[in-house]
Amino acid sequence: MTLEAILKYPAVFLAGLLAALVLTPLWRRLAPGWGFLDRPGERKVHLRPVPRGGGLAVFVGFHVACAVVFLFPWQPFAGQLSIEWWVRFLPASAGVVLLGLLDDRFDLKPMVKLAGQVIVAATAYESGIHLQNILGVAFPEWVDALATIFWFVALMNAFNLIDGVDGLATGIALIAAGGIGLSLVFRDAPGDVLLFLGLAGACLGFLRYNFHPASVFLGDAGSLFLGFTLAALSISTNSKGPFMAGLGVPLLAVGVPLFDVVLAVWRRAMRRMLSRADGQGPAPGLDEGDAEHLHHRLLRQGRGQEQVVGLLYAATLALVAVGLLATIFHDRALGILVLAFLLAAYTVVRHLAGIEMHESGRVVLQGLARPVRRNQTLLFYIAGDVLILNLVLLAGRALLDMQDGVLDVSLKTAWLRAAPMDLFVPFVVLLLFRSYSRVWYLARVSEYAATGLAVALGYAIAGGLQLLVARGRGEVLSLLLYYLLLAGLAAPAVVLARAALRVVQDLMQWRTRGLRPDGVAPARALICGAGYRTTLFLRQIALPAAESAPIDVVGLVSEDAAITGHFVHGVRVVGTCRDLPALIVQHRIDRLYLVEAMSADDWERVRRLMAGLPVRVIRWDIVETDVSPHG
């Protein structure tokens, strides 16, 4: 490698870095006089006015780096990002920055800003910057256009929403640019790395003034530009590589802001559905802002801005590392991605998406618990069962008829041959067990068990009829395994479809910790009791009607010391009634619920234990009242 080939990489990086370092303080000085000032507000974390629109310096820094790449007399180098690409990209990116500056200055309405994003994305598509294909499958022109516009708009909004803490969006863009650029090195495309280096240099130069405590903000001009640029660079370098190298690494590199925007859409959609169902005024729109983004949640946990930024930087680095490992060890890419997915899913459910899970649970409960007409219920369960039985039948036939990984007959032929026996018989048995005449959200456990047994019995009858004409021991064994598979798949699925309300109620017992969506801190509560009445109490507080008094159930206390440390009704038993004073102090308890029946002596003992402790003691009773007429 020649000296010139080595020098162009630091030269491009330094060009972007120095341009941003010089221009950012200049913009910081001029911005307030031109009205580009971000004042403190309800959803903002800064306490004093700060100049915004500093993304203009990142824009100029990046294009200065591009000029060094394409206008300096370097020796020719290979790459998909040519001077023609830059000429097409420059006006589109200038349009993005202009849109952002207008929003920074005049606070455009959300729909106006979205329309502007669609226009600049369509401009990029028309200029020749588009997805073209995924996994080697070429798109029809109209699909390519829609997918490209969606990709641009998604990344622009992702960086726009994540830009709520000093240095967060800029630093994530810096890490993403470095990670995608490094993946190009492994793909033998060193020429394309230069533009990612230029973007990284511009981000680093701006980050000098944007890190906490920030003296200038990116504004929408910067956040939209970063999302737009990463979107354009990633799809412009993906056509000659497999999915993992072409779009997989970029998707992971911008995974944190993309995840935040997915949570925002999910959360706002659930709240809109709840508002419409409750009839409490106009439903909030998907564009209505809130203070529930990832950085807001981490700040509410007591972390400082530097800690929040560090955690989200670390998450981005981890995702980039997963993408690079999958690119390098492409023969083990699937295993790496599966492990990463499982870890990410656990993290999301356990720590990050609690509010969204809670809102979704409320929507499901509201829909399932609302009385419906019998005909509607009947059609819902019949359609669900037919779908489950068909899917199980197709899966079973595919396994049975597959030889050396290839189906001997088409699935359509296999279905037509098997449906009269393997679909009709289990369905008739469900009818005979009166499965469609029960009110399932009020059913007993034995009724669920009977339905599962009905499905298994239906397959047993179908299997018995088939065995009457079976020939040879091998065919008998094959049929037995086949019907065991069908029963093992279909019975749990049919039962779970009917138990949906109960399942959601149980999941809703795992209350969201920290601030709730309405900003009210839930009372930390202990429940005295671990019997059947505790089950009723937990289900009651899980219902949407209980949201007026949010409760965070910390644990149960029971007279049975043998179950301490174990889980009852999904909640941990933290001690016995004698431990109440210490438990209340240790867990910062606000309320103690007395749920199970208590004798007068037990009640008096609890009152003595609670004397002098700052906790509300609440008796929850199921009271029997005789209202029959007399005389």
C-alpha positions in Angstrom: 0.0 0.0 0.0 1.4 3.4 -1.0 1.9 6.3 1.4 -0.9 8.2 -0.5 -3.3 5.4 0.0 -2.6 5.4 3.8 -2.8 9.2 4.2 -6.2 9.7 2.6 -8.0 8.1 5.5 -6.7 10.4 8.3 -6.9 13.4 5.8 -10.7 12.8 5.2 -11.4 12.2 8.9 -9.5 15.3 9.9 -11.2 17.4 7.3 -14.6 16.6 8.8 -13.3 17.0 12.3 -11.6 20.4 11.8 -14.5 21.8 9.8 -17.0 21.0 12.6 -14.6 22.2 15.3 -14.3 25.6 13.6 -17.9 26.1 12.5 -19.7 24.9 15.7 -18.6 27.8 18.0 -19.3 30.3 15.2 -22.9 29.0 14.8 -23.2 28.9 18.6 -22.4 32.7 18.7 -24.8 33.6 15.8 -27.7 31.3 16.5 -29.4 33.2 19.4 -29.6 36.4 17.4 -31.3 34.6 14.6 -33.9 32.9 16.9 -32.4 29.5 17.0 -32.7 29.0 20.8 -34.0 25.9 22.6 -35.8 27.0 25.8 -36.5 24.7 28.8 -39.8 22.9 28.6 -41.9 20.1 30.1 -40.3 17.3 28.1 -36.8 18.8 28.1 -34.0 18.1 30.5 -31.9 21.3 30.1 -32.6 24.2 32.6 -31.4 27.2 30.5 -31.8 28.3 26.9 -29.2 26.7 24.6 -28.5 27.5 20.9 -29.8 24.9 18.5 -29.5 24.1 14.8 -25.8 23.2 15.3 -26.3 20.2 13.0 -25.6 22.7 10.2 -21.9 22.5 11.2 -22.1 18.6 11.0 -23.6 19.0 7.5 -20.8 21.3 6.3 -18.1 19.2 8.0 -19.3 16.0 6.2 -19.4 17.7 2.8 -16.0 19.2 3.4 -14.8 15.6 3.9 -16.6 14.5 0.8 -14.8 17.3 -1.1 -11.5 16.0 0.1 -12.4 12.5 -1.0 -13.7 13.4 -4.5 -11.9 16.6 -5.5 -8.4 16.0 -4.3 -6.1 14.3 -6.9 -5.9 10.9 -5.2 -5.0 7.9 -7.2 -8.2 6.0 -8.4 -9.7 3.7 -5.7 -12.6 1.3 -5.9 -15.9 2.0 -4.2 -19.7 2.3 -4.9 -19.7 5.8 -3.5 -18.5 7.9 -6.4 -18.5 11.7 -7.1 -21.7 11.1 -9.1 -23.3 9.7 -5.9 -22.1 12.8 -4.0 -23.6 15.2 -6.6 -27.0 13.4 -6.2 -26.8 13.3 -2.4 -25.7 16.9 -1.8 -29.0 18.7 -2.8 -31.2 16.1 -1.1 -29.2 16.4 2.2 -29.3 20.2 1.9 -33.1 19.9 1.7 -33.1 17.9 4.9 -31.0 20.5 6.7 -33.2 23.3 5.4 -36.3 21.4 6.7 -34.6 21.0 10.1 -33.6 24.6 10.3 -37.2 25.7 9.6 -38.4 23.5 12.4 -35.7 24.7 14.8 -36.7 28.3 14.1 -40.5 28.1 13.7 -41.6 24.8 15.4 -43.3 23.3 12.4 -46.4 21.1 12.9 -45.7 17.4 13.0 -47.6 16.6 9.8 -45.8 19.4 8.0 -42.5 18.1 9.1 -43.4 14.5 8.1 -44.5 15.7 4.7 -41.2 17.5 4.2 -39.4 14.2 5.2 -41.3 12.2 2.6 -40.5 14.8 0.0 -36.7 14.8 0.6 -36.8 11.0 0.8 -38.6 10.8 -2.5 -36.1 13.3 -4.0 -33.3 10.9 -2.9 -35.1 8.0 -4.5 -35.5 9.9 -7.8 -31.8 10.8 -7.8 -30.9 7.1 -7.8 -30.3 6.4 -4.1 -32.6 3.5 -3.3 -32.7 0.0 -1.8 -33.0 -2.0 -5.0 -33.2 -5.4 -3.3 -33.1 -7.3 0.0 -31.7 -10.8 0.3 -31.0 -10.7 -3.5 -34.7 -10.3 -4.3 -35.2 -7.3 -6.7 -38.2 -5.1 -5.9 -40.8 -3.9 -8.3 -40.4 -0.2 -8.9 -43.3 0.9 -6.7 -42.2 -1.4 -3.8 -38.7 -0.1 -4.1 -39.9 3.5 -3.9 -42.1 2.8 -0.8 -39.4 0.8 0.9 -36.8 3.5 0.3 -39.0 6.3 1.5 -39.9 4.4 4.6 -36.2 3.6 5.3 -35.3 7.3 5.1 -38.3 8.5 7.1 -37.7 5.8 9.8 -34.1 6.7 10.4 -34.7 10.5 10.3 -37.4 10.2 13.0 -35.3 7.7 15.0 -32.5 10.1 15.4 -34.9 13.0 15.9 -36.6 11.2 18.8 -33.5 9.9 20.5 -31.9 13.4 20.5 -33.1 14.4 24.0 -29.9 14.2 26.1 -26.6 16.1 25.5 -24.4 14.2 23.0 -26.7 11.2 22.6 -27.7 11.4 19.0 -24.3 12.7 17.9 -22.4 9.9 19.7 -24.7 7.1 18.4 -24.2 8.4 14.9 -20.4 8.5 15.4 -20.4 4.8 16.7 -22.8 3.8 13.9 -20.6 5.4 11.2 -17.5 3.7 12.6 -19.2 0.3 12.8 -20.6 0.4 9.3 -17.3 1.7 8.0 -15.4 -1.1 9.7 -17.8 -3.7 8.2 -16.9 -2.4 4.7 -13.2 -3.1 5.5 -14.2 -6.8 6.0 -16.0 -6.7 2.7 -13.0 -5.4 0.8 -14.5 -2.0 0.0 -12.0 0.3 1.6 -12.9 3.2 -0.8 -16.4 3.5 0.7 -15.0 3.7 4.2 -13.8 7.2 3.5 -17.3 8.8 3.6 -18.1 7.0 6.9 -14.8 8.4 8.3 -15.8 11.9 7.1 -19.2 11.6 8.9 -17.5 10.2 12.0 -15.0 13.2 12.0 -17.8 15.7 11.7 -19.7 14.1 14.5 -16.6 14.0 16.8 -15.9 17.7 16.1 -19.4 18.7 17.0 -19.5 16.4 20.0 -16.7 18.5 21.6 -19.4 21.2 22.1 -22.5 19.0 22.4 -21.4 16.6 25.2 -22.8 17.3 28.7 -23.1 20.1 29.6 -23.9 21.0 26.0 -23.3 24.6 24.8 -25.1 23.9 21.5 -27.7 21.4 20.3 -28.0 19.5 17.1 -31.6 20.6 16.6 -33.8 19.0 14.0 -31.3 20.2 11.4 -28.7 17.9 12.8 -30.8 14.9 13.9 -32.6 14.7 10.6 -29.4 15.0 8.7 -27.7 12.3 10.6 -30.6 9.9 10.1 -30.8 10.8 6.4 -27.1 10.4 5.8 -26.7 7.0 7.5 -29.8 5.8 5.6 -28.3 7.0 2.3 -24.8 5.6 3.0 -26.0 2.2 4.1 -28.3 1.5 1.2 -25.8 2.9 -1.3 -23.2 0.3 -0.2 -25.4 -2.8 0.3 -25.9 -4.0 -3.3 -22.8 -6.1 -3.6 -23.0 -7.9 -0.2 -25.2 -10.4 1.5 -28.0 -9.1 3.8 -26.0 -9.3 7.0 -23.1 -7.2 5.5 -25.3 -4.9 3.4 -28.2 -4.0 5.6 -27.8 -6.1 8.7 -24.9 -4.2 10.2 -26.5 -0.8 9.5 -29.7 -1.9 11.1 -27.9 -3.1 14.2 -25.7 0.1 14.3 -28.8 2.3 14.5 -30.7 -0.2 16.6 -31.0 2.0 19.7 -32.8 4.9 18.0 -34.8 2.6 15.8 -35.9 0.7 18.9 -36.9 3.9 20.6 -39.1 5.0 17.6 -40.8 1.5 17.6 -41.5 1.8 21.3 -42.9 5.3 20.7 -45.3 4.2 17.9 -46.4 1.1 19.9 -47.0 3.1 23.1 -48.9 5.9 21.4 -51.0 3.5 19.4 -52.0 1.6 22.6 -52.9 4.9 24.3 -54.9 6.0 21.3 -56.9 2.8 21.4 -57.6 3.1 25.1 -58.7 6.7 24.8 -61.1 5.9 22.0 -62.5 2.9 24.0 -63.0 5.0 27.1 -64.6 7.9 25.2 -62.6 10.4 27.1 -62.4 13.2 24.6 -60.3 13.2 21.3 -57.9 10.3 21.0 -54.2 11.4 21.1 -52.4 11.2 17.8 -49.3 9.1 17.0 -47.4 12.4 16.6 -48.2 13.6 20.1 -44.9 13.8 22.1 -44.3 12.3 25.5 -41.6 11.9 28.1 -41.3 8.1 27.9 -38.3 7.8 25.5 -35.4 5.6 26.5 -33.3 8.5 27.9 -36.3 9.8 29.9 -36.8 6.4 31.6 -33.1 6.1 32.4 -33.0 9.7 33.8 -36.0 8.9 36.0 -34.1 6.0 37.5 -31.8 8.6 39.1 -29.0 8.4 36.6 -27.2 11.5 35.4 -27.0 12.6 31.7 -23.4 11.2 31.4 -24.5 7.8 32.7 -27.6 7.7 30.4 -25.4 8.6 27.4 -22.8 6.0 28.4 -25.3 3.2 28.8 -26.9 3.9 25.3 -23.4 4.3 23.8 -22.5 0.9 25.3 -25.7 -0.6 23.9 -24.9 0.7 20.4 -21.4 -0.6 20.6 -22.7 -4.0 21.6 -25.1 -4.1 18.6 -22.3 -3.1 16.3 -20.1 -5.8 17.7 -22.8 -8.4 17.1 -23.2 -7.2 13.5 -19.4 -7.3 12.9 -19.1 -10.8 14.4 -21.9 -12.1 12.2 -20.2 -10.6 9.2 -16.8 -12.0 10.0 -18.1 -15.5 11.0 -20.8 -15.6 8.4 -21.0 -19.4 8.7 -22.1 -19.0 12.3 -24.0 -15.7 11.7 -27.4 -17.3 12.5 -26.3 -18.6 15.9 -24.8 -15.3 16.8 -28.0 -13.4 15.8 -30.2 -15.9 17.7 -28.3 -15.5 20.9 -28.2 -11.7 20.5 -32.0 -11.7 19.8 -32.8 -13.8 22.9 -30.7 -11.5 25.1 -32.2 -8.4 23.6 -35.8 -9.8 24.0 -35.1 -10.5 27.7 -33.7 -7.0 28.2 -36.7 -5.4 26.4 -39.3 -7.3 28.4 -37.6 -7.1 31.7 -36.2 -3.5 31.7 -37.2 -1.3 28.7 -40.7 -2.0 27.4 -42.6 -2.2 30.7 -44.8 0.8 29.9 -45.6 -0.6 26.4 -46.4 -4.0 27.8 -48.6 -2.5 30.5 -50.5 -0.4 28.0 -50.9 -3.4 25.6 -52.2 -5.5 28.5 -54.8 -2.9 29.3 -56.0 -2.9 25.7 -56.3 -6.7 25.7 -58.1 -6.8 29.0 -60.4 -4.1 28.0 -61.3 -6.0 24.8 -61.6 -9.4 26.4 -63.4 -8.4 29.6 -66.0 -6.4 27.7 -69.2 -8.4 27.3 -69.8 -9.3 23.6 -72.8 -10.8 21.8 -72.9 -14.6 21.8 -72.8 -14.8 18.0 -69.6 -12.8 17.9 -68.0 -14.9 20.6 -69.0 -18.1 18.8 -67.6 -17.0 15.5 -64.3 -15.9 17.1 -63.6 -19.2 18.8 -64.8 -21.3 15.8 -62.5 -19.3 13.4 -59.6 -19.5 15.9 -60.0 -23.3 16.3 -60.2 -23.9 12.5 -57.1 -21.8 12.0 -55.2 -23.7 14.7 -56.3 -27.1 13.5 -55.3 -26.3 9.9 -51.9 -24.9 10.8 -51.2 -28.0 13.0 -52.4 -30.3 10.2 -50.1 -28.6 7.6 -47.1 -28.8 10.0 -47.7 -32.4 10.8 -48.2 -33.4 7.1 -45.1 -31.5 6.1 -43.0 -33.5 8.6 -44.7 -36.8 7.8 -44.3 -36.5 4.0 -40.8 -35.0 4.0 -38.0 -37.2 2.7 -34.4 -36.0 2.9 -35.6 -32.4 3.4 -38.0 -32.5 0.3 -41.8 -33.0 0.4 -42.9 -36.0 -1.6 -46.3 -34.4 -2.3 -47.5 -30.8 -2.3 -49.0 -29.4 0.9 -52.3 -28.8 -0.9 -52.6 -32.5 -1.9 -51.6 -33.6 1.6 -54.2 -31.3 3.2 -57.0 -32.5 0.9 -56.1 -36.1 1.8 -55.9 -35.6 5.5 -58.5 -32.9 6.3 -61.6 -35.1 6.4 -60.1 -37.1 9.3 -57.5 -34.9 11.0 -59.5 -31.7 10.9 -63.1 -32.7 10.9 -63.0 -35.3 13.8 -61.3 -33.1 16.4 -63.7 -30.2 15.5 -66.7 -32.5 16.0 -65.4 -33.6 19.4 -65.0 -30.0 20.4 -68.6 -29.4 19.5 -69.7 -32.5 21.5 -67.8 -31.2 24.5 -69.8 -27.9 24.3 -66.7 -25.9 23.9 -68.5 -23.1 22.0 -71.3 -22.6 24.6 -69.0 -21.6 27.5 -68.2 -18.1 28.8 -64.4 -18.5 28.7 -63.3 -15.4 30.6 -65.3 -16.8 33.5 -64.4 -20.4 33.1 -62.9 -22.8 35.7 -59.6 -24.6 35.3 -61.4 -27.9 34.8 -63.2 -26.4 31.8 -59.9 -25.5 30.1 -58.6 -29.0 30.9 -61.7 -30.6 29.4 -61.2 -28.6 26.2 -57.6 -29.7 25.9 -58.7 -33.3 26.5 -61.4 -32.9 23.8 -58.7 -32.0 21.2 -56.5 -34.9 22.3 -59.5 -37.3 22.2 -60.4 -36.1 18.7 -56.9 -36.9 17.4 -57.0 -40.2 19.3 -60.2 -41.2 17.4 -58.8 -40.0 14.1 -55.6 -42.0 14.8 -57.5 -45.1 15.8 -59.5 -45.0 12.5 -56.3 -44.7 10.5 -54.6 -47.5 12.4 -57.4 -49.9 11.4 -56.1 -49.7 7.8 -52.4 -49.4 8.6 -49.9 -51.8 7.1 -46.8 -52.9 8.8 -45.1 -51.9 12.1 -43.3 -49.0 10.5 -46.5 -47.3 9.4 -48.1 -47.9 12.8 -45.2 -46.2 14.6 -45.2 -43.3 12.1 -49.0 -42.7 12.6 -48.6 -42.9 16.4 -45.9 -40.2 16.4 -47.9 -38.1 13.9 -51.0 -38.0 16.0 -49.1 -37.4 19.2 -47.5 -34.5 17.4 -50.8 -33.1 16.3 -52.3 -33.4 19.8 -49.3 -32.0 21.5 -49.4 -28.9 19.3 -53.1 -28.3 18.9 -54.4 -29.0 22.5 -52.2 -26.3 24.2 -52.9 -23.8 21.3 -56.7 -24.2 21.6 -56.6 -23.9 25.4 -54.3 -20.9 25.3 -56.7 -19.1 22.9 -59.5 -19.5 25.4 -57.3 -18.6 28.4 -56.1 -15.3 26.9 -57.8 -13.1 29.5 -56.4 -15.1 32.4 -52.9 -15.1 30.9 -53.0 -11.3 30.4 -54.3 -10.8 33.9 -51.5 -12.8 35.4 -48.9 -10.9 33.3 -50.4 -7.6 34.4 -49.6 -8.5 38.0 -46.0 -7.7 37.2 -46.5 -4.0 37.7 -44.4 -1.4 36.0 -41.9 0.0 38.4 -40.9 3.6 38.6 -43.2 6.4 37.3 -46.4 5.2 35.5 -47.4 6.6 32.1 -49.6 9.3 33.8 -46.6 10.5 35.8 -48.1 9.1 39.1 -45.7 7.1 41.2 -47.4 3.8 42.2 -47.7 3.1 45.9 -45.3 0.4 47.0 -47.4 -2.3 48.7 -47.2 -5.5 50.7 -50.0 -8.0 50.7 -50.7 -9.9 54.0 -51.9 -13.3 52.8 -51.1 -15.9 50.1 -54.4 -17.7 49.7 -57.2 -17.7 47.1 -58.4 -14.3 48.1 -55.0 -12.9 47.2 -55.5 -14.3 43.7 -58.8 -12.3 43.4 -57.1 -9.2 44.7 -54.2 -9.4 42.3 -56.6 -9.9 39.4 -58.7 -6.9 40.4 -55.8 -4.5 40.5 -54.7 -5.8 37.1 -57.9 -4.6 35.5 -58.0 -1.2 33.7 -60.5 0.1 36.2 -57.9 -0.1 38.9 -55.6 2.3 37.2 -57.0 5.2 39.3 -54.8 3.9 42.2 -51.7 2.4 40.7 -50.0 -0.1 43.0 -46.5 -1.7 42.8 -46.8 -5.0 44.6 -43.4 -5.6 46.2 -44.2 -8.9 47.8 -46.4 -11.1 50.0 -46.2 -11.9 53.7 -47.6 -15.1 55.1 -47.9 -16.9 58.4 -46.4 -20.0 56.7 -42.6 -19.5 57.1 -42.0 -22.6 54.9 -43.0 -20.6 51.7 -40.8 -17.6 52.4 -38.6 -16.9 49.4 -40.9 -18.8 47.1 -43.4 -17.3 44.5 -47.2 -17.6 45.1 -49.5 -16.2 42.4 -46.4 -14.9 40.6 -45.4 -12.7 43.5 -42.5 -13.5 45.9 -43.2 -14.2 49.6 -40.7 -11.9 51.3 -41.4 -12.9 55.0 -43.9 -13.6 57.7 -46.2 -11.3 59.5 -43.7 -11.0 62.4 -41.2 -9.5 60.0 -43.6 -6.7 59.0 -41.8 -3.7 60.7 -38.5 -4.6 59.2 -39.9 -5.4 55.7 -41.8 -2.0 55.6 -38.6 -0.1 56.3 -36.4 -2.3 54.0 -38.7 -2.1 51.0 -40.0 1.5 51.6 -43.6 0.3 51.8 -46.5 2.8 51.5 -49.4 0.4 52.0 -50.1 -2.9 53.6 -53.2 -4.8 52.3 -54.8 -7.3 54.6 -56.5 -9.6 52.1 -57.1 -13.0 53.8 -59.6 -13.6 56.5 -58.2 -12.7 60.0 -59.4 -13.4 63.5 -59.8 -10.5 66.0 -56.6 -11.6 67.8 -54.6 -11.6 64.5 -56.0 -8.2 63.6 -55.0 -6.7 67.0 -51.5 -8.2 66.6 -51.0 -6.5 63.2 -52.2 -3.2 64.6 -49.6 -3.4 67.4 -46.9 -4.2 64.9 -47.8 -1.3 62.7 -48.0 1.2 65.5 -45.7 4.2 64.8 -44.9 3.1 61.2 -45.7 5.6 58.3 -47.8 3.1 56.3 -51.4 2.9 55.4 -53.1 -0.4 56.5 -56.0 -1.3 54.3 -58.5 -4.2 54.9 -59.7 -5.8 51.6 -62.9 -7.7 52.3 -65.4 -9.8 50.3 -68.5 -8.9 52.3 -71.7 -11.0 52.3 -74.7 -8.8 52.7 -78.3 -10.2 53.1 -80.6 -8.1 51.0 -83.6 -10.4 51.0 -87.0 -8.7 51.8 -88.4 -9.4 55.3 -91.9 -9.2 56.5 
